[in-house]
Amino acid sequence: MKMWGLLLAGSHIVAADEINEVGLYDAHSPVLALSDGMLKSKTQQNSSLTLAEFYSSWCGHCQHFVPTYEEIALKAKANLPTVTVAAIDCSTFTSACEAHGIHSYPTLIMFPARVVFELPVTSSQKT
């Protein structure tokens, strides 16, 4: 039985069970797929760390990074259970990416300290 719920995510209304169906990470991925509102909520929790990947689903470098990031998520779940490994698709949820000044994909940010890790790739710069 499939249950449907709605999330108001910035200016997007998205079915709750579709969040993990959007972008590069599906519902079976160890990476938590986020919406604008979910990112804001998750990053304001000062008691836990969140490693968030900001990506665009059309970005070839991001697509190639998926298996590596999923491996990071699996290792974090096994060894660092208080760390959430998450991702947000900037091509769908633009306001979160704009709010965090994302200029290239993929970009990783560790919250709540907001430590930015830009991967050394330049061909996926936003234009």
Secondary structure, 3 states (H helix, E strand, C coil): CCCCCEEEECCEEEEHHHHHHCCCCCCCCCCEEECHHHHHHHHCCCCCEEEEEEECCCCHHHHHHHHHHHHHHHHHHHHCCCEEEEEEECCCCHHHHHHCCCCECCEEEEECCCEEEECCCCCCECC
